[in-house]
Amino acid sequence: MLNVFLTIDVEIWCDGWTDLDRKFPSAFDRYVYGRTSAGEFGLRYQADMLKNHGLKGVFFVEPLFSGRFGAEPLAEIVGLLRERGHEIQLHLHTEWLDEWPVLLFPAKPKKHQYLRDFSEDEQRVLIAEGMRRLEMAGAERINCLRAGGFGFNAATLDALAASHVPNDASYNATCFGPDSGVAPGVLLNDIHCERGVTEIPMTVYAPAVGRLRHVQLSASSWREIEHLLWSALEAGHQAFVMLSHNFELLTPSKTRRDPVVDSRFRQLCQFLDRHRDSFAVRGFQAPTCWGVSAPKPPLQVSLWDAFRRVGEQVYRRRYF
């Protein structure tokens, strides 16, 4: 049995950092609800689709935007997810900090994109602030962090341990993971315990052509995803971690449904619902005793599957 984590990062952006207060209401509507002329394809659509197939999603909700726009929009997001029985975890995009009316770190008045840009003590403050805001919005049992943009470092694990947060999902071997200071010299692609924290890294794979990739709904074809799920099971992986976002089923304009990505999402839900004897879709809050295993090499996909993915991506960009 392979543990599968369907992780969805929940974020809101205003397409730039100017005129934020005017832009925010429409940005919230686009990014959270994904309303189009054909219906909704945002957060509620994804949460309902998972629920209808009996699957638990892990929604990493970014709370620091509420320092600029107040608690109500964050509570709306949390309430939507709690009503549907999904798990809510902590996601931190520190770019929001300098947009607050009262700065959390007055000595750092400029924009800092990544959590790793802060000291261990500052990261502890940020973790505590993010958890406080999520809990005030109604979230419960937060026990995992994902740094925004996967921009974490070894100090993040120390900050999590000191904050009694036992899990981290920030390691991505395609982005910052290898130079994070966590497991130096080792490429993590499965469960790893270090500094009192369990690291659950993004699942990555090596295509026949090109660089290492992480498994993401909008960046991997359904054929690749299906193949990788079976390969991870056969290779004895403890966890398979897949990424998506609340806006990922929309075109870049956030005004239309992306039929290719939506089809991948539907096929994924149907597949996991059908193969419950092989794949356990779960969250981080379920009690788990992880085994100790040797580092595993990246999974691989065939040249044909890689070409198919490239073709799909070209089709998406040209017609949608």
C-alpha positions in Angstrom: 0.0 0.0 0.0 1.3 3.4 -1.0 0.4 6.5 1.0 -0.7 9.2 -1.4 -0.8 12.9 -0.4 -2.9 15.1 -2.7 -1.5 18.5 -1.6 -3.1 21.7 -2.8 -1.4 25.0 -2.1 -4.1 27.7 -1.5 -2.8 31.2 -2.4 -4.2 34.5 -3.5 -2.3 37.0 -5.7 -3.3 40.4 -7.0 -1.2 40.3 -10.2 1.4 42.6 -8.8 2.0 44.7 -5.6 0.3 48.0 -6.6 -3.3 49.1 -5.8 -3.8 46.0 -3.7 -6.9 47.0 -1.9 -8.8 47.8 -5.1 -7.6 44.6 -6.8 -8.2 42.2 -3.9 -11.9 41.5 -4.1 -11.8 40.4 -7.8 -8.5 38.5 -7.2 -10.1 36.6 -4.3 -13.0 35.7 -6.5 -10.8 34.5 -9.3 -8.3 32.6 -7.2 -10.6 31.0 -4.6 -13.8 30.3 -6.6 -12.5 30.3 -10.1 -15.8 31.6 -11.6 -16.0 31.3 -15.4 -18.8 31.5 -17.9 -18.9 27.7 -17.8 -19.1 27.5 -14.0 -16.7 27.4 -11.0 -13.4 25.6 -11.3 -11.6 26.9 -8.2 -11.2 25.7 -4.6 -14.8 24.7 -4.0 -14.9 22.7 -7.2 -11.7 20.8 -6.3 -12.8 20.2 -2.7 -16.2 18.8 -3.9 -14.6 16.6 -6.5 -12.3 15.0 -4.0 -15.1 14.6 -1.5 -17.4 13.0 -4.1 -14.8 10.4 -4.7 -14.2 9.8 -1.0 -10.7 11.3 -1.1 -9.0 13.5 1.5 -7.1 16.5 0.2 -4.4 18.3 2.1 -4.9 22.0 1.6 -1.8 24.1 2.5 -3.5 27.5 3.2 -1.5 30.7 3.1 -2.7 33.0 6.0 -0.3 35.9 5.9 -2.3 37.7 3.2 -4.9 38.3 6.0 -2.4 40.7 7.7 -3.4 43.1 4.9 -7.0 42.2 4.1 -8.4 41.0 7.5 -9.5 37.8 9.0 -12.8 37.3 7.1 -11.5 36.1 3.7 -9.2 33.6 5.4 -12.1 32.3 7.5 -14.1 31.9 4.3 -11.4 29.7 2.8 -11.0 27.6 6.0 -14.8 27.2 6.4 -15.2 26.0 2.8 -12.6 23.3 3.4 -13.8 22.2 6.8 -17.3 21.8 5.6 -16.0 19.2 3.1 -13.9 17.3 5.6 -10.5 18.1 4.2 -7.2 18.7 6.0 -5.9 22.2 6.5 -2.1 22.8 6.9 0.2 25.8 7.0 1.6 27.5 4.0 3.7 30.7 4.3 4.4 33.2 1.6 6.5 35.8 3.3 6.1 38.3 0.4 3.0 39.5 2.2 4.8 40.8 5.3 5.8 44.2 4.1 2.3 44.8 2.9 0.9 44.8 6.5 -0.1 48.2 8.0 2.0 47.2 11.1 5.1 45.3 10.3 5.8 42.0 12.1 9.6 42.7 11.7 10.1 46.4 11.7 13.8 45.9 11.0 12.9 44.1 7.8 10.7 46.7 5.9 11.5 45.3 2.4 10.0 42.3 0.6 11.5 38.9 1.4 10.3 36.1 -0.9 11.2 33.0 1.0 11.0 31.7 4.5 14.7 30.8 4.3 15.5 34.5 4.1 14.7 34.7 7.9 16.7 33.5 10.9 15.6 30.5 12.9 14.1 32.7 15.6 12.2 34.8 13.0 10.9 31.6 11.4 9.6 30.5 14.8 7.7 33.8 15.0 6.3 33.3 11.5 5.2 29.8 12.1 3.5 30.8 15.3 1.8 33.8 13.6 0.6 31.7 10.7 -0.8 29.0 12.9 -2.5 31.6 15.1 -4.2 33.1 12.1 -5.4 29.7 10.7 -6.6 28.6 14.1 -8.6 31.8 14.6 -10.1 31.2 11.2 -11.3 27.8 12.4 -8.5 25.3 11.4 -7.6 22.6 13.8 -4.7 20.1 14.4 -2.2 21.9 12.2 0.9 19.7 12.2 2.7 20.3 8.9 4.3 23.2 7.1 5.0 23.9 3.4 7.2 26.9 2.8 6.1 29.2 0.0 8.0 28.5 -3.2 9.6 25.5 -1.3 12.0 28.2 0.0 13.0 26.6 3.3 16.3 25.6 4.9 17.6 23.5 7.8 16.8 26.3 10.3 13.1 25.7 9.3 13.2 22.2 10.7 14.7 23.5 14.0 12.0 26.2 14.1 9.3 23.6 13.5 10.7 21.3 16.2 10.8 24.2 18.7 7.2 25.0 17.7 6.1 21.3 18.2 5.2 20.9 14.5 6.3 17.4 13.7 6.0 17.4 9.9 7.4 19.4 7.0 6.5 19.2 3.3 8.9 21.9 1.9 11.6 19.7 0.4 11.5 19.7 -3.4 14.6 18.2 -5.1 13.8 20.4 -8.2 13.7 23.7 -6.2 15.9 24.6 -3.2 15.9 21.1 -1.6 19.4 20.1 -2.5 20.9 23.3 -1.1 18.6 23.6 1.9 21.1 22.0 4.3 18.7 19.2 4.9 20.3 15.8 4.2 23.3 17.4 2.4 24.6 15.3 -0.5 21.4 13.2 -0.6 18.5 13.8 -3.0 15.4 13.1 -1.0 12.5 11.5 -2.7 10.8 9.7 0.2 10.2 10.0 3.9 13.2 11.4 5.9 13.5 12.2 9.6 15.9 14.9 10.7 16.2 17.4 13.6 13.1 15.9 15.3 10.9 16.6 12.2 9.6 14.2 9.6 10.3 15.5 6.1 7.7 14.4 3.5 9.3 15.6 0.2 7.7 16.2 -3.1 7.8 13.2 -5.4 10.2 13.8 -8.2 10.9 11.9 -11.4 13.4 11.9 -14.3 11.9 12.1 -17.8 13.8 10.4 -20.6 14.7 13.9 -21.8 15.2 17.0 -19.7 15.6 17.9 -16.1 14.3 16.4 -12.9 10.6 17.2 -12.4 8.2 17.2 -9.5 4.8 15.6 -9.9 2.3 18.5 -10.4 -1.2 18.4 -11.9 -0.6 21.2 -14.4 3.0 20.1 -15.3 2.7 16.3 -15.6 0.5 14.4 -18.1 -2.1 11.9 -16.8 -0.1 9.0 -18.4 3.0 10.1 -16.4 1.1 10.5 -13.1 -0.5 7.0 -13.5 2.8 5.4 -14.4 4.6 7.1 -11.5 2.0 6.0 -9.0 2.4 2.4 -9.9 6.2 2.7 -10.1 6.4 4.3 -6.6 4.3 1.4 -5.3 6.5 -1.2 -6.9 9.7 0.5 -5.7 8.5 0.4 -2.1 8.1 4.2 -1.6 6.4 5.1 1.7 4.8 8.2 0.3 3.8 9.8 -3.0 3.3 13.6 -2.8 1.6 15.4 -5.6 1.2 19.2 -6.0 -1.6 21.4 -7.2 -3.0 24.8 -6.5 -6.5 26.3 -5.9 -6.3 28.0 -9.3 -4.6 25.2 -11.3 -7.7 24.1 -13.2 -7.9 27.6 -14.8 -6.1 29.1 -17.8 -3.4 31.6 -17.0 -5.9 34.5 -17.4 -7.9 32.9 -14.5 -11.1 33.4 -16.6 -11.6 30.1 -18.3 -11.4 26.4 -17.4 -8.3 24.5 -18.6 -9.9 21.3 -20.0 -6.6 19.4 -20.1 -5.7 19.9 -16.5 -9.4 19.4 -15.4 -9.4 16.1 -17.3 -6.2 15.1 -15.4 -7.8 15.9 -12.1 -10.9 13.9 -12.9 -8.9 10.9 -14.1 -6.7 11.1 -10.9 -9.8 11.1 -8.6 -11.4 8.2 -10.5 -8.2 6.2 -10.5 -7.5 6.6 -6.8 -11.2 5.9 -6.0 -10.9 2.7 -8.1 -7.6 1.4 -6.6 -8.1 1.8 -2.9 -6.5 -1.6 -2.4 -3.2 -0.2 -3.6 -3.2 3.5 -2.8 -4.2 5.1 0.5 -5.1 8.8 0.0 -4.5 10.5 3.4 -3.3 13.5 5.3 -0.6 14.3 7.8 -2.9 14.2 10.8 -3.5 10.5 10.7 -1.2 8.6 13.1 1.7 7.1 11.3 4.9 5.2 12.2 7.2 5.8 9.3 9.9 3.2 8.6 13.6 4.0 8.1 14.6 3.4 4.5 17.6 4.1 2.3 17.4 7.1 -0.1 15.6 6.2 -3.3 16.5 7.4 -6.8 14.0 9.5 -8.7 11.3 7.6 -10.5 11.4 7.5 -14.3 9.0 7.9 -17.2 9.4 6.7 -20.8 10.3 8.9 -23.7 6.9 8.3 -25.2 5.2 9.6 -22.0 7.5 12.6 -21.9 6.7 13.5 -25.5 3.0 13.1 -24.8 3.3 15.6 -21.9 5.1 18.1 -24.1 2.4 17.7 -26.8 -0.4 18.3 -24.2 1.4 21.4 -22.8 1.9 22.9 -26.3 -1.8 22.3 -27.0 -2.8 24.0 -23.7 -0.7 27.0 -24.4 -1.8 27.4 -28.0 -5.6 26.9 -27.6 -6.4 27.8 -24.0 
